[in-house]
Amino acid sequence: MRFPAHLVSTLVALSIACLAAAYPEPAWTQGAVPLTDSNALYKQPRAPIGRRADDLLSRMTLDEKVRQLDLYSGATALVDRHTDETHATSTAHFLPEKAQEMWGDLGAGAVHDLNPTPEQANVIQQWVLAHNRLGIPVLFIEEGLHGFDTGTVFPAPIGLAATWEPRIVQKVGAAIAAEARATGVGMILGPVLDLAREPRWGRVEEDYGEDPYLTGQLGLAYVSGAQGEDLNSDHSVVAEPKHFAGHGSPEGGTNTSPVHVGERELRSVMLKSFEPAIRDGKAMGVMAAYHEIDGIPITADPFLLKQILRQDWGFQGFVLSDLGAVERLYTVHHVAATPKEAVCLAVKSGVDMQFYDFKHDVFQKALMDCVREGSLSQSDLDRAVGSVLRVKFALGLFDRPLTDPGLRARTYRSQAHLDLTLEAARKSMTLLKNDGHLLPLSKSAKKIAVIGPNADVARYGDYENESNGARISMLAGIRALVPQAAIEFDAGKDIAAAVAQAKDADVVILGLGERQGTSGEGFDRTDLGLPDKQEQLLEAVVATGKPVVLVLENGRPLTIGWAKEHVPAILEAWYPGEFGGTAIAETIFGDNNPAGRLTITFPRSVGQLPDFYNFDPSRTHKYVDDDGDPLFPFGFGLSYTSFRYDHLAVQTPALGSNGDILVTVDVTNNGDRPGEEVPQLYVRQEVGSVETPDRSLKGFSRISLSSKETKNVTFRIPLDQLAVWNAESKWTVEAGQYTVWVGGSSQASLTTKFVLNR
């Protein structure tokens, strides 16, 4: 629900009147266009957003404009108590004297790292409205990668992507948005649409995987869910795809390092993961990344931020630099000789708001000086300010700036959201090995040993606090599901004690993997093996001869070659959210038939890297000490049933037509139990003007099949999905022969060919 418009207007007017009485009237900047009355165009809710923004922009002074381009940290600056640097306590009080000192009479562009209650957001918003001449509201921006603040905790994106189900991702995006908007937050910093092509990089867990098409579709789903049908609502927020662009392939796997790609690979691969969210999803925010490509830092690259993003894709929102990305132009990249040059270069190149890199007075003075000197054009400044204003108008902040305080109780951690995170966790479970059909285990098992550092803790991954949510660990989930069994737990710190526990059990369930501190932002690795002494623990437990089920909770692919050879059952759970332990237990004991599929290749060793499935044919995989094959391929995942693919057929559009290519296939559940399968369609252009990948994902669908049931699956491939950036630097769909594969992974073998005439 929303406050009725007339009630909101009354509340705002009363609040402003009270605040105006409490604080002296500001001395407005000289030269400002006088505010006339409530009939000003920008105050008319029914006027087009573009015209409202232009009208407001025409009334603003230079210092009012640059203020809109600055982001302020909230918890440590605006309230009297905070739990950490990013969170106000729920009982914290707004400090108007601090706001007056920091903002004066110019208002504020946006506030981050506050995570307010709706009451806190309202009182700050009221103060801002009363203390700037034109009544421009502030925008609250927070994180929302796989959960908002203390709200519902969803699986980490790499696990959410393992569902291969855009419907689930869209619902997750909508749930996170609703919980954020219920507190007054209007923008979340997500989703991450980098391609995870460097597993040593700690931020792999934030991504949807290595493939541009899959990431693009899931990113579109998240943005569509978060932004909804209308941003001007009480349950939608601005989504901000990041880190634009190519950030997932840093040199050496270290965060913020250079990315080495040419324009063709940039356009054909790295940008394809972002394009659907911008073109089709109309995302209203984009985060410009830290790194550089071919010597040009992203925040100084008008080719990406102006030509691609705005001219080619029609982006209408604003570009926020990642924290430190503008400052790095001066301190790291050395493409600016002074802070002033860095600030003005960034805005000139297409950045619209800084992420409190430079001190606020330095940032804002730099912009004003550059405009006055002519080194930054008025049109570039107005482009940036207008972009921020359009977002605020789109969110309805000028018309409904306050949040219903009762909305949070109705939305936050609602039963629907809790059910959704459990559903997502179940659908993300990815079975990598099941020799001898060890799984599912019988619920009549008498003595079960649960061992390992990840067994008795709910692993959430980065950008979540593991004290949030229900915190259902694997151990808790197993105990709840099979209460009659004798279950013994050992964390595995003392390997000898853990082995003794294993010897006394009928079956062993090992909880291994990563944690915050070995995976996440800033936690890049040179080795991808099990961390700490987990490999020794694994091998010692397996040596007991007891049946072993290995459950992995981790944020990146791990080189578990020994486990693949010696452990009969391996379940990849990633970081499965607050009910992850329930989903793991249900999968192990058969209540949930796993149908998750890998969205990133598991290499055998670090020496194979980079090791993604859609490599160019000229890439060889010959080593003197390895066959070059992956440990587990992209798209792979097992089930407790089996599936057969038959009758693959392709129908091409008529010559001269721009119709879709239709691919059909029959999928049959051969087993005795129902299950879900993820048919995947891959295509290769046999001969082209430029080298193209060995095969590329062009379609997928998650389907449910009863025992012995057959379904006919249809894939539609738009012609532009086959376009290549040719040798003349143009997008073109080339005539010729193409090969198609359909199956349950990127190693699908059912194949046929078709000829495309142009």
Beta strands, then each sheet from edge to edge (+ up, - down):
strand 1: 71-73
strand 2: 82-84
strand 3: 87-88
strand 4: 110-112
strand 5: 139-143
strand 6: 187-189
strand 7: 238-239
strand 8: 285-288
strand 9: 292-293
strand 10: 296-297
strand 11: 318-321
strand 12: 430-434
strand 13: 447-451
strand 14: 486-490
strand 15: 507-513
strand 16: 548-553
strand 17: 569-572
strand 18: 643-651
strand 19: 661-669
strand 20: 675-677
strand 21: 680-685
strand 22: 696-700
strand 23: 703-705
strand 24: 710-717
strand 25: 724-725
strand 26: 731-732
strand 27: 736-743
strand 28: 750-756
sheet 1: 1+ 4+ 5+ 6+ 7+
sheet 2: 2+ 3-
sheet 3: 8+ 11+
sheet 4: 9+ 10-
sheet 5: 12+ 17- 16- 15- 13- 14-
sheet 6: 18+ 19- 24+
sheet 7: 20+ 23-
sheet 8: 22+ 21- 27+ 28-
sheet 9: 25+ 26-
end
